[in-house]
Amino acid sequence: MCLMHLKKIKKSKLKIYIPKKLLCSSIISLSVVFPSNVISEQLIKPRFNLINTYSKESFVTQAVEKTGSSVVTIDTQRYVKKRKFPINSQPFIDPYLERFFGLDLPNDNQTRIEKNQGSGFIFSDGLVMTNAHVVNGSDKVIVGLTNGKKLKAKLVGQDFFTDLAVLKIEGKGPWPVAQLGDSTKIKVGDWAIAVGNPFGLENTVTLGIISNLKRNVTQLGIYDKKLELIQTDAAINPGNSGGPLLNSNGEVIGINTLIRSGPGAGLSFAIPINKAKEIAYQLLNNGKAIHPMIGISLIDQGNFETNLNAVKVGYVIPNSPAAKSGIKVNDIIIKVGNKDIKKASDVINQINKNGINKQINILLKRKNKLIKSKVIPTDITNLQNY
């Protein structure tokens, strides 16, 4: 009897519990499908505000919209003749094996086309700025616009010492022109926006900050370039070369030119736009850029005890203007013209301002003696003959 009674109780409790659970679920479901006026008011207003917040454009978007249409893709082609082996020196008799191992047949006179790609931007009516290494040695240059058009371009001039080149698009505008900024006004910590076409991916945008100004490229082990660069942590990948570096207002403040690979990767460098403009206008007017030099290398030295800097002559090119004027290795440069020298860039800037074929006075310290020297700078291309 007791056992039968317990079974009846459990059965009755189960019957009561299930409807309660179903009723509770029904209430929750109804509250979602048919919300009350209070609940709907609380949900809709935050969602509306959220949409408004996200609809506002960021400064990056505005900057790219301002300048992005002026950024171009530069496709280059270079025709290279295949190297031929003499008939009597064939490594393999079977021509299929020769092709398998990448060797040229002696009777194969076909030319090979080397293709390359970079970036650039239109800075004036049909004129494009890019890197010299992007177009160097090219037989054919094609400029691709953001609207999909591809047009031929010809090389106006290039300067290897600053890695800058100017192209002229063969066609009629109107052209979207980038607004150029002032690279002397940028500061470390300012926003930096890199725009280009890495790996052929058009109008790719990366964001970072200005990490350093007037970075001497000799610190990077680069001795054949004559310029100080802007350093940024905005990612610049292969194919970004020649593209613009923008400030937060969408103005071009630099031209992307170098990246650091291997240890210390993540460092990117750009040519300051003021220097690029100076070189570009020289290329347009003269077909070449002039770089006044006296034929010395410079070493910045710091004294931790006195907290003073000195600039020492590290090397003197034989028969150069510096050598002819009596400047020697280990001389300390005190003054160039009317400028007191504190760092190597001071010497470079003063010689640049002086120009070529015009005398400039240099005050040196050799051991404990002061020596006055008169030097006539020459163009850097003339130094290559010494």
N, C-alpha and C positions, 0 to 999 in steps of 0.2 A: 504493500500500500504506500509506504513511504517513498519507495523508489518511483512508483508511478506518479506520485504527487510532485516529486522534484522535477521529473520530466515535463509535467504539465506547466510548472512554474517557469522553467527555462524557455519553453516554447512560447509562452505568453509574453515573457520579457523580450524575446527576440522579435516577436511580432510588433511590439510597441516601439523598439529602438530603431528599426529600419525606417519606418515612416518618418520619424523625427529627423533622421539623417538626410532623407530625401527632401524633406521640407526645408531644411537648412540650406541644402545645395540649390534648391529652387529659388530661394531668396537671394543668394549670392549671384546667381545667373541673371535674375531679373534686375538686380541693381546695376549690372554692367550693360545690359541691353536697354533698359529703361531707367537711366540715371535721373536722380532728382535735380531740380533746378539749382540747388546749392552746389552739388557735386560738379555739374556741368560748368558752372561759372568758374570754379576753382581750376578745372582742368584746361579749359579753352584759353583763358587769359595768359597763363604762363607759356603755352604753346605759341600763341600769337606773338608774344614778346621775343621768344626764342627765334622765330622766323625773321623778325625785324633785325635782331642782333646779327644773325648770320648773313643777312642780305647786304650788309655794309662791306664795301671793298677794302682790302688791306692796302697799305702803302706799296707793297710789292706788286699787287695787281695793277694799281694805278700807274706805277713806274713802267711796267712792262707794256701796258696798253699805250703809253705815251711814246715809247721808243721801239717796241717789238717789231713793228712793221718795217723798220729801216734795217733790221738785221738780215743778212743774206747768207746763203750757202755758196761756197766757192768750190767748184769741181775743177780739177786740173788733170790734164793728160800730157804725158811725155812719151815720145816715141824713142824706143831703145832698140838698137840693132843687136841681134843675138850673136854671141860669141861662137865662132866656128872652130872645130878641130880640123887639123890637116888630115887628108885622106889616109895617109900612112900611119896615123897615130890613133886610130880608133881603139878605144878600150874594149869594145865589144863588137862582134861581127853582126849580131842580131840587132836590127834597128829597134825592135820592141823593147829589148833590154835597155837600150840607150835612152829611150823615152821614159822607161820605168824609173831609171836612176836620175832623171832630170838632165840628161846630157843632150846637147844640140847635135843634130846631124850635119855633116860637112856640107851638104847640098841645100840645107835649109836657110834661105835668105830672107825669110819673113821677119818683119819688125815686131817687137813686143810693145804693147801699150801699158805704161805704168800710170795708174790712177791714184789720185790723192784728193783729200777733202779737208776743207777748213771753214772758217767763218769770217765775216766781215760786217761792215755797216756803211750805209750811205751817209756821208757827212756834208755833201754839197750836191749840186745838180748833176746827177749821174756819176759822181765820183765816190769810190769805195776805199775805205782804209782797211788794211789787213796786215798780217805778218809777212815779212819777206820770205821766210822759210816755207810759207804755204804755197807761194807761186814760183819759187826759184826753179829755173830750168824748165819751166812748163812750155809746151808748144801750143797748147789750147787751154783757154780759161772760160768757164761757164759760170755765170752768176745766177743763182736761183732766188727769186723773190718769194715773200710769204704768201702771195696770191697764187702761187704755182707756176708763174711764168719763168722760163729759163732763157737767158740772153747771153750772147757772146760779150766778152770784155777784153780789152787790151791793156797791157802793162804800161803805165805812164812812167814809173820809176820805182826803184827800190834801194834801200839803204841797209846793208848787212850789219853795220855797227850799232844800229838801234833796232834792227829786225822789223823794219816798217816798209810797207809797199803801198802804192796808190794805183788803183785800177780805174779805167773809164768804161762805163757800160755803153755798148753799141746799140742804141735805141733811143726812142723818144719818151719823155716823162709824161705827166708829172711823177716825181719820185718822192717816196716817203723819206724825209731827212731827219736824222737824229739831232737832238739838241745837245751841243757840247757844253760841258761844265768847266769849272776852274779847279784844276788839281792842286793848286796852292792853298785852297780853302778847306780841304779835307783834313780830318784829324783821326788819330788812332782811336778806334772804338766806334767810328761811324759805320752805318750799314753799308754793305757792298752786295750788289746784285749782279751776278754773272749770267749773261745771255749768250747762247751760241747753239751750235748744231753738233754735239758730240756723237760720234758714230753714225752721223747722218740723221739724227733725231732732231728735227727742226724746232727752233724756239724753245730749247730746254733752259729752264731757269733754276739757278741755285742761289742760296742766300747765306751770307756770312757777315763778317765785320772787317774793317781795315785793321790789320795786325801790326803793320810797320810802314813807315814812309822813308823814301830815299834809301832803299836797301841796295847796297853795293853788290853787284853781281859777282865780283871777284871773291866774295865770301862764299859763293856757291860753286867756286871752281871754274867759273866762266870768264875767260880772259880776252876773248875776241869780240866782246860787245862793249860799247861805250855808253852806258846809261845807268841811272839809278831807278829802281823799280818800286812799285807799290806792292806790298805783301798783304795777302788776304787769305782767310780760311774758307772762303766760298769755293766749293768744289769746281775745278776746271779739268775737264777730261779731254783726251785726244779728239780733235775736231772742234774744240772750243777756241783754238788758236785764232787770233784775229778778231774775235767777237768783242763786244763792248762790256766794260765793267761800269755799272750804273750806281749813282747815289740814290738816296731815298726819294728824290724828286724826279727820277727818271732821266737825269742828265748823264752823259758819258763822261766819266772821270779817268778812264784808262782803257787800254787795249790788252786783253788777255794774251799772254805770250809764253809763259813757262809754268811747268808743274814739277814738283819734287816727287820722284818715285823712290821706292825702296825705303830704307830707314828714314824716318822723319817725313813720311808721306803725309799729304794733307796740307802742304804749303803750296800756295799758288801765287803767281806774280803777274803784274800788268805794267805796261808802259804808261806813265802819266800822260794825260791827254794834252797838257800844255806843250810838252816836249814833242808829242806826236804831231800836233798842229804845226809846230815850227819846222819839223822835218818834212811834213807833207807839202807845205807851201814852197820849200826849197826844191823839192822834187818837181812840183808843177812849174815853177818859174825857171829853174836851171837844169832840170833833168838829173841832178845829183845833190847830195847834201854835203856841206863842208863841216869838218870836225877839226878845229885848231888843236894842235898838239906840239909839245916841245921834245918829246922822246924820252920820258922818264916814267918809272913806276913808283908809286907812293905807298908808304907804310904809316898807318896811324899808330902812334905810341902813347900810352897813358902812364903817368907817374902817380902811383897810389899815395905816395907820401905828400906830394905837393898838390895832388888832384888837378894837375895840369896836363894838357894834351900837346903832343908835338907831331909834326909830319916829317918823316925822314925819306930821303931818296933811296929806293931799294935797288934800282937798276937804271943805267943810262945807255941808250941805244947808240952804238958807235956812229960817228959822223952826223948825228942828229943835231938840231939847233941847240939842245941842252949841252951836248958834248962840246960843240964848237964854242959855246959861251963859258966853258970852264966848270960847269956843274959836275960834281962827283958823287959817287955812292957814299951814303951815310951823312951827306949834308942835311942839315935841318933847315927847312923852309920857314922863314920868319914872316915875310911879307911878299905879296905879289901885287904889283901896282900900289894902290893905297890901302889894300885890305890886309889886316892882320890875320894870319893863318892859324886856325885851331884844329882843322880836320882836312883830310884829303879832298873832300868835295869842294872846299873853299878854293883850293888851287885850280881844280877843273873848271869851276864856274868863272873865275877871273880870266883864265886863258880863253874860255869860250866867248866871254864878253869882249875881249880884246880883238879876237879875229885873227886872220892869217896875214902874213907879210907886213905886220906892223909891230914895232918894238915894244916890249914890256919889261919893266924893271923888276928884278927879283932879289930880295935880301935873304942871304943865307948865313947860317952859323956853322963853321967848320972848326971842331974842337972848341977853342975859346975865342975864336976870331970871327968878326962879322965881315962878310964879303958881299959886295954889290955886283950883280950880274945883269947884263942886258941881253935879252933873248928875243928872236923873231920867230913866232910860232908858224908852223906849216900845216897843210892838210894831212890828215892821218894816212891817206893813200900814198903820199910821197915818202912816208917813213917805211913803207913796205919794201922800198928799193934799197934800204940801207942794210 
